[in-house]
Amino acid sequence: MIRIEPSGEKYTFDDLVKIMALLRSDAGCPWDREQDHESIKNDAVEEAYELVEAINNKDVANIREELGDLLLMVLFHSRIGEDEETFTLEEVIDGIASKLVYRHPHVFDSRKVSDSSEVLRNWDELKLAEKYIQSATQDIKQVPKALPALTRARKVQKKASKAGMDFSEVSQVFDKLKEETEELHEAIALGGASAIEDEFGDLLFGMVNLSRFLGVNPENALTNAVEKFINRFEGVENLAKARKMELSELSAESLDQLWEEVKKG
């Protein structure tokens, strides 16, 4: 049995690095040794979402725990990089530190800024220069495909808007939504599955456009709508049970009546 004791009263970052190295070593864990970037890539996404959930719940203890899990993913991938001799943890740290210094010239250099919005504009300009992005299309293509679709759509639209391609007022967005809805109706009437999916996607994309004009985060809005549905569904089910009724045996009209009762209550 191998033991790594804390270097002080508590484990430190250096201790954690040593533990990760040991787990990946011949004397460590078979499962940890077998992993590569591909096999654990989705774990980082899941840990990030669990952190968001903890923040939404204002659960400080869980925030701390989930930050640790996310830090573990950074160390895990860095250890894999070292084992494969492609990059080191030190290079990861140097890279992010250098980026922060470069993109904060108002802190680490002589550039002046008036407010946080100017900080964000400078950040975007420096990012484009850093990555040698010379066109709006190149910038748009930098938005990761792995993002949730609503988030990716919003980011793409914001970048297109900066380049000048956008509606000038919200009424135009509603007109576009009406047009997309009619096209979806036409696709449904024709019965082509591919065309229906295509038009449905256009309608969703239009809804994301509307969210931008209304100052609404579409991911948050849909998440809240799902939670609201779950809560109301629970209310309907509890109401049905109290009245000795089975949901599966109720008509659509009866279910709608229960739904309205819960909604009003």
NUVEX-535061 format. One record per residue: residue number from 0; residue in three letters; chain; y negated, z negated, x of N, C-alpha, C in turn. Coordinates in steps of 0.2 Angstrom, whole numbers, padded with zeros to 4 digits. Each point is the difference from the previous one (the first is absolute). Layout:
<sites>
NUM,Ala,A,Y,Z,X,Y,Z,X,Y,Z,X
...
</sites>
This chain:
<sites>
0,Met,A,0006,0000,0004,-0006,0000,-0004,-0006,0000,0004
1,Ile,A,-0005,0004,-0001,-0006,0001,0003,-0006,-0003,-0003
2,Arg,A,-0004,-0004,0003,-0006,-0003,-0003,-0006,0002,0003
3,Ile,A,-0005,0001,-0004,-0007,0001,0003,-0004,-0005,-0003
4,Glu,A,-0002,-0005,0004,-0004,-0005,-0003,-0008,0002,0000
5,Pro,A,-0004,-0003,-0004,-0007,0001,0000,-0003,-0001,0007
6,Ser,A,-0005,0004,0002,-0003,-0002,0007,-0005,-0006,-0001
7,Gly,A,-0001,-0001,-0006,-0005,-0006,-0001,0003,-0004,-0006
8,Glu,A,-0005,-0003,-0004,0002,-0003,-0006,0003,0005,-0005
9,Lys,A,-0003,0006,0000,0002,0005,-0005,0002,0006,0004
10,Tyr,A,0004,0005,-0003,0001,0006,0003,-0006,0004,0000
11,Thr,A,-0001,0004,0006,-0006,0004,0001,0002,0008,-0001
12,Phe,A,-0005,0004,0001,0001,0007,0000,0004,0002,0005
13,Asp,A,0000,-0003,0006,0004,0002,0006,0007,-0002,-0002
14,Asp,A,0001,-0006,-0003,0007,-0002,-0002,0003,0005,-0005
15,Leu,A,-0004,0003,-0004,0002,0004,-0005,0003,0007,0003
16,Val,A,-0004,0002,0005,0001,0006,0004,0007,-0001,0003
17,Lys,A,0001,-0006,0003,0006,-0001,0004,0006,-0001,-0005
18,Ile,A,-0001,-0002,-0006,0006,-0001,-0005,0002,0007,-0002
19,Met,A,-0005,0005,-0001,0001,0007,-0002,0004,0003,0005
20,Ala,A,-0002,-0001,0007,0003,0003,0005,0008,-0002,0001
21,Leu,A,0001,-0006,-0002,0006,-0003,0001,0005,0003,-0006
22,Leu,A,-0003,0000,-0006,0004,0003,-0006,0002,0007,0002
23,Arg,A,-0004,0004,0003,0002,0007,0002,0004,0000,0006
24,Ser,A,0001,-0005,0004,0004,0000,0006,0008,0000,-0002
25,Asp,A,0004,0001,0006,0007,0000,-0001,0002,-0007,-0002
26,Ala,A,-0003,-0005,0001,0002,-0007,-0002,-0003,-0002,-0007
27,Gly,A,-0004,0005,-0003,-0003,-0002,-0006,0004,0002,-0006
28,Cys,A,-0003,0004,-0005,0002,0001,-0007,0003,0007,0000
29,Pro,A,0006,0002,-0002,0002,0007,-0001,-0004,0004,-0004
30,Trp,A,-0002,-0003,-0006,-0004,0003,-0005,-0007,0002,0003
31,Asp,A,-0003,-0004,0003,-0007,0001,0003,0001,0006,0005
32,Arg,A,0005,-0001,0004,0001,0005,0006,0001,0007,-0003
33,Glu,A,0003,0001,-0006,0002,0006,-0003,-0006,0004,-0003
34,Gln,A,-0006,-0004,-0001,-0006,0003,-0004,-0004,0005,0004
35,Asp,A,-0003,0004,-0003,-0005,0005,0003,-0006,0000,-0004
36,His,A,-0005,0004,0002,-0006,0001,-0004,0002,0003,-0007
37,Glu,A,0004,0004,-0001,0002,0003,-0006,0003,-0005,-0005
38,Ser,A,0005,-0004,0003,0004,-0004,-0004,-0004,-0006,-0003
39,Ile,A,-0006,-0002,0003,-0004,-0006,-0003,-0007,0003,-0002
40,Lys,A,-0001,0006,-0001,-0007,0002,-0001,-0002,-0002,-0007
41,Asn,A,0005,0000,-0005,-0002,-0002,-0007,-0001,-0008,0000
42,Asp,A,0003,-0004,0004,-0001,-0007,0000,-0007,-0002,0001
43,Ala,A,-0004,0004,0005,-0007,-0001,0001,-0004,0001,-0007
44,Val,A,0002,0005,-0003,-0004,0001,-0007,0001,-0006,-0005
45,Glu,A,0007,-0002,0000,0002,-0005,-0005,-0004,-0007,0002
46,Glu,A,0000,-0001,0007,-0003,-0006,0002,-0008,0000,-0002
47,Ala,A,-0003,0006,0001,-0007,0001,-0002,-0001,-0002,-0007
48,Tyr,A,0004,0003,-0004,-0001,-0001,-0007,0001,-0007,-0002
49,Glu,A,0005,-0004,0003,0001,-0007,-0001,-0006,-0004,0002
50,Leu,A,-0003,0002,0005,-0007,-0003,0002,-0005,0001,-0005
51,Val,A,0000,0006,-0003,-0005,0001,-0005,0001,-0004,-0006
52,Glu,A,0007,0000,-0002,0002,-0004,-0006,-0003,-0008,0001
53,Ala,A,0002,-0002,0006,-0002,-0007,0002,-0008,-0001,-0001
54,Ile,A,-0004,0005,0003,-0007,-0001,-0001,-0002,0001,-0007
55,Asn,A,0003,0004,-0004,-0002,0000,-0007,0001,-0006,-0004
56,Asn,A,0006,-0004,0002,0002,-0006,-0003,-0004,-0006,0003
57,Lys,A,-0004,0002,0005,-0004,-0006,0004,0004,-0005,0002
58,Asp,A,0006,0002,0003,0005,-0005,0002,0000,0000,0008
59,Val,A,-0004,-0005,0002,-0002,-0001,0007,0006,0000,0005
60,Ala,A,0005,-0005,-0002,0006,-0001,0004,0004,0007,0000
61,Asn,A,0000,0004,-0005,0004,0006,0000,-0004,0005,0004
62,Ile,A,-0006,0000,-0001,-0004,0005,0005,0001,-0001,0007
63,Arg,A,0000,-0006,0002,0002,-0002,0007,0007,0002,0002
64,Glu,A,0005,-0001,-0005,0007,0003,0001,0000,0007,0001
65,Glu,A,-0003,0004,-0005,0000,0007,0000,-0003,0003,0006
66,Leu,A,-0006,-0003,0002,-0003,0002,0006,0005,0000,0006
67,Gly,A,0004,-0006,0001,0005,0000,0005,0005,0005,-0001
68,Asp,A,0002,0002,-0006,0005,0005,-0001,-0003,0007,0003
69,Leu,A,-0006,0001,-0002,-0003,0006,0002,-0001,0001,0008
70,Leu,A,-0002,-0006,0003,0000,-0001,0007,0006,0002,0003
71,Leu,A,0006,-0003,-0003,0006,0002,0003,0002,0007,0000
72,Met,A,-0003,0004,-0005,0002,0007,0000,-0004,0004,0006
73,Val,A,-0006,-0003,0002,-0004,0003,0005,0004,-0002,0007
74,Leu,A,0003,-0006,0000,0003,-0001,0006,0007,0003,0001
75,Phe,A,0003,0001,-0006,0007,0004,0000,-0001,0007,0002
76,His,A,-0005,0003,-0003,-0001,0007,0002,-0002,0001,0007
77,Ser,A,-0004,-0005,0003,-0002,0000,0007,0005,-0001,0004
78,Arg,A,0005,-0005,-0002,0006,-0001,0005,0004,0006,0000
79,Ile,A,0001,0004,-0006,0004,0006,0000,-0003,0005,0005
80,Gly,A,-0007,0000,0000,-0004,0005,0004,0002,-0002,0007
81,Glu,A,0000,-0006,0002,0001,-0002,0007,0007,0001,0002
82,Asp,A,0005,-0001,-0005,0007,0002,0002,0001,0007,0001
83,Glu,A,-0004,0004,-0004,0001,0008,0001,-0004,0002,0005
84,Glu,A,-0004,-0004,0003,-0005,0002,0006,-0005,0005,-0003
85,Thr,A,-0003,-0001,-0006,-0005,0005,-0003,-0007,-0003,0000
86,Phe,A,0000,-0007,-0001,-0006,-0004,0000,0001,-0007,0000
87,Thr,A,-0005,-0004,0002,0001,-0007,0001,-0004,-0004,-0005
88,Leu,A,0001,-0006,-0001,-0004,-0005,-0004,-0007,0000,0003
89,Glu,A,0000,0000,0006,-0007,-0001,0004,-0004,0007,-0002
90,Glu,A,0003,0005,0000,-0003,0007,-0002,-0003,0000,-0007
91,Val,A,0004,-0003,-0005,-0001,-0001,-0007,-0007,-0004,0000
92,Ile,A,0000,-0006,0003,-0005,-0005,0000,-0007,0004,0003
93,Asp,A,0001,0003,0006,-0005,0003,0003,-0003,0006,-0004
94,Gly,A,0004,0003,-0004,-0002,0006,-0004,-0004,-0003,-0006
95,Ile,A,0002,-0005,-0003,-0004,-0002,-0006,-0007,-0004,0002
96,Ala,A,0001,-0003,0006,-0006,-0004,0003,-0006,0006,0002
97,Ser,A,0003,0005,0003,-0005,0005,0002,-0003,0004,-0006
98,Lys,A,0004,0001,-0005,-0002,0003,-0006,-0006,-0004,-0003
99,Leu,A,0001,-0007,-0001,-0005,-0004,-0003,-0006,0000,0004
100,Val,A,0000,0000,0007,-0006,0000,0004,-0003,0007,-0001
101,Tyr,A,0003,0005,0000,-0003,0007,-0001,-0003,0001,-0007
102,Arg,A,0003,-0003,-0005,-0002,0002,-0007,-0005,-0006,-0002
103,His,A,-0002,-0004,0004,-0005,-0005,-0001,-0006,0000,0005
104,Pro,A,-0003,0006,0001,-0005,0000,0005,-0007,-0004,-0002
105,His,A,0000,-0002,-0006,-0006,-0004,-0002,0002,-0008,0002
106,Val,A,0006,-0001,0002,0001,-0007,0003,0001,0000,0007
107,Phe,A,0004,0005,0003,0002,0001,0007,-0005,0005,0004
108,Asp,A,-0005,0003,-0004,-0004,0004,0004,-0007,0000,-0003
109,Ser,A,-0004,0004,0001,-0007,0000,-0002,-0002,0003,-0007
110,Arg,A,0005,0003,-0003,-0002,0003,-0007,-0002,-0005,-0005
111,Lys,A,-0005,0002,-0004,-0002,-0005,-0005,0002,0002,-0007
112,Val,A,0002,-0004,-0004,0001,0001,-0007,-0004,-0004,-0005
113,Ser,A,-0001,0002,-0006,-0004,-0003,-0005,0005,-0004,-0005
114,Asp,A,0006,0002,-0001,0004,-0003,-0005,0007,0002,0001
115,Ser,A,0005,-0003,-0004,0007,0002,0001,0002,0007,-0002
116,Ser,A,-0004,0003,-0005,0001,0007,-0001,-0001,0005,0006
117,Glu,A,-0005,-0002,0004,-0001,0004,0006,0005,-0001,0005
118,Val,A,0003,-0006,0000,0006,-0002,0004,0006,0005,-0002
119,Leu,A,0001,0001,-0006,0005,0004,-0002,-0001,0007,0001
120,Arg,A,-0006,0002,0000,-0002,0007,0001,0001,0002,0008
121,Asn,A,-0002,-0005,0004,0001,0000,0007,0008,0000,0002
122,Trp,A,0003,-0004,-0004,0008,0000,0002,0003,0006,-0002
123,Asp,A,-0002,0004,-0005,0003,0006,-0002,-0002,0005,0005
124,Glu,A,-0006,0000,0002,-0002,0005,0005,0003,-0001,0007
125,Leu,A,0001,-0006,0002,0003,-0001,0006,0008,0002,0000
126,Lys,A,0003,-0002,-0006,0007,0002,-0001,0001,0007,0001
127,Leu,A,-0005,0004,-0003,0001,0008,0000,-0001,0002,0007
128,Ala,A,-0004,-0003,0004,-0001,0002,0007,0006,-0002,0004
129,Glu,A,0002,-0006,-0001,0006,-0002,0004,0006,0004,-0001
130,Lys,A,0001,0002,-0006,0006,0004,-0002,-0001,0008,0001
131,Tyr,A,-0006,0002,0002,-0002,0007,0001,0001,0004,-0007
132,Ile,A,-0002,-0004,-0005,0000,0004,-0007,-0007,0003,-0001
133,Gln,A,0001,0007,-0001,-0006,0004,0000,-0001,0004,-0007
134,Ser,A,0004,-0002,-0005,-0001,0003,-0006,0002,-0005,-0006
135,Ala,A,-0003,0001,-0006,0002,-0004,-0005,0007,0000,-0002
136,Thr,A,0003,0006,0001,0008,0001,-0002,0004,-0004,0005
137,Gln,A,-0002,0000,0006,0004,-0004,0005,-0001,-0007,-0002
138,Asp,A,-0006,-0003,-0002,-0001,-0007,-0001,0004,-0001,-0006
139,Ile,A,0001,0004,-0005,0004,-0001,-0006,0007,-0001,0001
140,Lys,A,0002,0004,0005,0007,0000,0002,0002,-0006,0004
141,Gln,A,-0005,-0004,0002,0002,-0006,0003,0002,-0005,-0004
142,Val,A,-0001,0000,-0007,0002,-0005,-0005,0008,0000,0000
143,Pro,A,0003,-0005,0001,0007,-0001,0001,0004,0002,-0007
144,Lys,A,0005,0004,0001,0004,0002,-0006,0004,-0006,-0002
145,Ala,A,0001,-0005,0004,0004,-0005,-0002,-0004,-0005,-0004
146,Leu,A,-0006,0001,-0001,-0004,-0005,-0005,0003,0001,-0007
147,Pro,A,-0001,-0005,-0004,0001,0001,-0007,-0004,0005,-0003
148,Ala,A,0002,0004,-0004,-0003,0006,-0003,-0007,-0001,-0002
149,Leu,A,-0001,-0005,-0004,-0007,-0001,-0003,-0005,-0002,0006
150,Thr,A,0002,-0004,0004,-0004,-0002,0006,-0002,0007,0004
151,Arg,A,0006,0004,0002,-0001,0006,0004,-0005,0005,-0004
152,Ala,A,0001,0000,-0007,-0005,0005,-0003,-0007,-0003,0000
153,Arg,A,-0001,-0006,-0001,-0007,-0003,0001,-0003,0001,0007
154,Lys,A,0004,-0001,0005,-0003,0001,0007,-0001,0008,0001
155,Val,A,0004,0004,-0002,-0001,0007,0000,-0006,0002,-0003
156,Gln,A,-0001,-0002,-0006,-0006,0002,-0004,-0006,-0003,0003
157,Lys,A,0000,-0006,0003,-0006,-0003,0003,-0002,0005,0006
158,Lys,A,0005,0002,0004,-0002,0004,0005,-0002,0007,-0002
159,Ala,A,0002,0003,-0005,-0002,0006,-0003,-0007,-0001,-0002
160,Ser,A,-0002,-0005,-0003,-0006,-0002,-0003,-0005,0000,0006
161,Lys,A,0001,-0003,0005,-0004,0000,0006,-0002,0007,0002
162,Ala,A,0005,0004,0000,-0001,0007,0002,-0004,0004,-0005
163,Gly,A,-0001,-0003,-0006,-0004,0004,-0005,0004,0002,-0006
164,Met,A,0006,-0001,0000,0004,0003,-0006,0002,-0006,-0005
165,Asp,A,-0004,0000,-0005,0000,-0006,-0005,-0003,0002,-0006
166,Phe,A,0001,-0004,-0005,-0004,0001,-0007,-0006,-0004,0001
167,Ser,A,-0005,0003,-0003,-0007,-0004,0000,-0001,-0005,-0004
168,Glu,A,0004,0000,-0006,-0001,-0006,-0005,0007,-0001,-0004
169,Val,A,0001,-0005,-0003,0006,-0002,-0003,0002,0004,-0006
170,Ser,A,-0005,0003,-0003,0002,0004,-0006,0004,0006,0002
171,Gln,A,-0002,0003,0006,0004,0005,0003,0007,-0002,0001
172,Val,A,0002,-0006,0002,0006,-0002,0001,0004,0000,-0006
173,Phe,A,-0003,-0003,-0005,0003,0000,-0007,0002,0007,-0002
174,Asp,A,-0005,0005,0001,0001,0007,-0002,0007,0003,0004
175,Lys,A,0000,-0002,0006,0006,0002,0004,0006,-0003,-0003
176,Leu,A,0000,-0006,-0001,0006,-0004,-0003,0002,0004,-0007
177,Lys,A,-0005,0002,-0004,0002,0003,-0006,0003,0007,0001
178,Glu,A,-0002,0003,0006,0003,0007,0002,0007,-0001,0002
179,Glu,A,0001,-0006,0004,0007,-0001,0003,0004,-0002,-0005
180,Thr,A,-0002,-0004,-0005,0004,-0002,-0006,0002,0006,-0004
181,Glu,A,-0004,0005,-0001,0002,0006,-0004,0005,0004,0004
182,Glu,A,-0001,0000,0007,0005,0004,0004,0007,-0003,0000
183,Leu,A,0000,-0007,-0001,0006,-0004,0000,0003,0002,-0007
184,His,A,-0003,0000,-0005,0002,0002,-0007,0003,0007,0000
185,Glu,A,-0003,0004,0003,0003,0007,0001,0006,0000,0004
186,Ala,A,0000,-0003,0005,0007,-0001,0004,0005,-0003,-0004
187,Ile,A,-0001,-0005,-0003,0005,-0003,-0004,0003,0005,-0006
188,Ala,A,-0005,0004,-0003,0002,0005,-0005,0004,0005,0003
189,Leu,A,-0001,0002,0006,0004,0005,0003,0007,-0003,0003
190,Gly,A,0000,-0006,0001,0006,-0004,0002,0003,0001,0007
191,Gly,A,-0005,0002,0005,0002,0000,0007,-0001,-0006,0003
192,Ala,A,0006,-0003,0003,-0001,-0007,0003,-0004,0000,0006
193,Ser,A,0000,0005,0004,-0004,0000,0006,-0008,0001,-0002
194,Ala,A,-0001,0004,-0005,-0007,0001,-0002,-0003,-0007,-0003
195,Ile,A,0005,-0003,-0004,-0002,-0007,-0003,-0002,-0005,0005
196,Glu,A,0004,0000,0005,-0001,-0005,0006,-0006,0002,0003
197,Asp,A,-0002,0006,0001,-0006,0002,0004,-0006,-0002,-0004
198,Glu,A,0000,0002,-0006,-0006,-0002,-0005,-0001,-0007,-0001
199,Phe,A,0006,-0004,0000,-0001,-0007,-0001,-0003,-0003,0007
200,Gly,A,0002,0003,0005,-0003,-0002,0007,-0007,0001,0000
201,Asp,A,-0002,0006,-0003,-0007,0002,0000,-0004,-0005,-0004
202,Leu,A,0003,-0002,-0006,-0003,-0005,-0004,-0001,-0007,0003
203,Leu,A,0005,-0002,0004,0000,-0006,0003,-0006,0000,0006
204,Phe,A,0000,0005,0003,-0005,0001,0005,-0007,0000,-0003
205,Gly,A,-0001,0003,-0006,-0006,-0001,-0003,-0002,-0007,-0002
206,Met,A,0005,-0004,-0002,-0001,-0007,-0002,-0002,-0004,0006
207,Val,A,0002,0002,0006,-0002,-0003,0006,-0007,0001,0001
208,Asn,A,-0002,0007,-0001,-0007,0002,0001,-0005,-0005,-0005
209,Leu,A,0003,-0001,-0006,-0004,-0004,-0005,-0001,-0007,0003
210,Ser,A,0006,-0002,0003,-0001,-0007,0002,-0005,-0001,0006
211,Arg,A,-0001,0005,0004,-0005,0000,0005,-0007,0000,-0003
212,Phe,A,-0001,0004,-0005,-0007,0000,-0004,-0001,-0007,-0003
213,Leu,A,0005,-0003,-0003,-0001,-0006,-0003,0000,-0006,0004
214,Gly,A,0002,0001,0007,0000,-0006,0005,0006,-0004,-0001
215,Val,A,0006,0003,-0002,0006,-0003,-0002,0005,0001,0005
216,Asn,A,0004,-0004,0003,0005,0001,0005,0006,0002,-0005
217,Pro,A,0003,0006,0001,0005,0002,-0005,0007,-0004,0001
218,Glu,A,0001,-0002,0007,0006,-0004,0001,0000,-0006,-0004
219,Asn,A,-0006,-0004,0001,-0001,-0006,-0003,0000,0001,-0008
220,Ala,A,-0003,0005,-0002,0000,0001,-0008,0007,0001,-0003
221,Leu,A,0004,0004,0004,0007,0001,-0003,0004,-0006,0001
222,Thr,A,-0001,-0004,0006,0004,-0006,0001,-0002,-0005,-0006
223,Asn,A,-0006,-0001,-0001,-0002,-0004,-0006,0003,0002,-0007
224,Ala,A,0000,0007,-0001,0002,0002,-0006,0008,-0001,-0001
225,Val,A,0003,0000,0006,0008,-0001,0000,0001,-0007,-0002
226,Glu,A,-0004,-0005,0003,0001,-0007,-0001,-0002,-0002,-0007
227,Lys,A,-0005,0003,-0003,-0002,-0001,-0007,0005,0002,-0004
228,Phe,A,0003,0006,0001,0006,0003,-0004,0006,-0005,0000
229,Ile,A,0002,-0003,0006,0005,-0004,0001,-0001,-0007,-0004
230,Asn,A,-0006,-0002,0001,-0002,-0007,-0004,0000,0001,-0008
231,Arg,A,-0002,0006,-0002,0000,0001,-0007,0007,0002,-0002
232,Phe,A,0004,0003,0004,0007,0001,-0002,0004,-0006,-0001
233,Glu,A,-0002,-0005,0005,0004,-0006,-0001,-0002,-0004,-0006
234,Gly,A,-0007,0001,-0002,-0002,-0003,-0006,0003,0003,-0006
235,Val,A,0001,0007,0000,0004,0003,-0006,0007,-0003,0000
236,Glu,A,0003,0000,0006,0007,-0002,0000,0001,-0008,-0003
237,Asn,A,-0005,-0004,0003,0001,-0007,-0003,-0002,0000,-0007
238,Leu,A,-0004,0004,-0003,-0002,0000,-0007,0006,0002,-0004
239,Ala,A,0003,0005,0003,0006,0003,-0004,0006,-0006,0000
240,Lys,A,0001,-0003,0005,0005,-0005,0001,-0002,-0006,-0005
241,Ala,A,-0006,-0002,0000,-0002,-0005,-0005,0001,0002,-0007
242,Arg,A,0000,0006,-0002,0001,0002,-0007,0007,0003,-0001
243,Lys,A,0005,-0002,0005,0007,0002,0000,0001,0008,-0001
244,Met,A,-0004,0003,0004,0000,0008,0000,0002,0002,0007
245,Glu,A,0004,0006,0000,0002,0003,0007,-0004,0006,0001
246,Leu,A,-0003,0000,0006,-0005,0006,0001,0003,0007,-0001
247,Ser,A,0007,0000,0003,0003,0006,0000,0002,0003,-0008
248,Glu,A,-0001,-0005,-0004,0002,0002,-0007,-0007,0001,-0005
249,Leu,A,-0006,-0001,0003,-0006,0001,-0003,-0002,0007,0000
250,Ser,A,-0004,0002,-0005,-0003,0007,-0001,-0006,0000,0005
251,Ala,A,-0002,0006,0001,-0006,0001,0004,-0006,-0003,-0004
252,Glu,A,0000,0000,-0006,-0006,-0003,-0004,0000,-0007,0001
253,Ser,A,0006,-0003,-0001,0001,-0007,0001,-0002,-0003,0007
254,Leu,A,0002,0004,0005,-0002,-0002,0007,-0007,0001,0001
255,Asp,A,-0003,0005,-0003,-0007,0000,0000,-0004,-0005,-0003
256,Gln,A,0002,-0003,-0006,-0003,-0005,-0003,0001,-0007,0004
257,Leu,A,0006,-0001,0003,0000,-0006,0005,-0005,0001,0006
258,Trp,A,0000,0006,0003,-0004,0001,0005,-0008,-0001,-0002
259,Glu,A,-0002,0002,-0005,-0007,-0001,-0003,-0001,-0008,-0001
260,Glu,A,0005,-0003,-0002,0000,-0008,-0001,-0002,-0003,0007
261,Val,A,0005,0002,0005,-0001,-0003,0006,-0007,0002,0003
262,Lys,A,-0002,0006,0000,-0006,0002,0003,-0006,-0004,-0003
263,Lys,A,0000,-0001,-0007,-0005,-0003,-0003,0000,-0008,0002
264,Gly,A,0006,-0002,0001,0001,-0007,0001,-0002,-0002,0007
</sites>
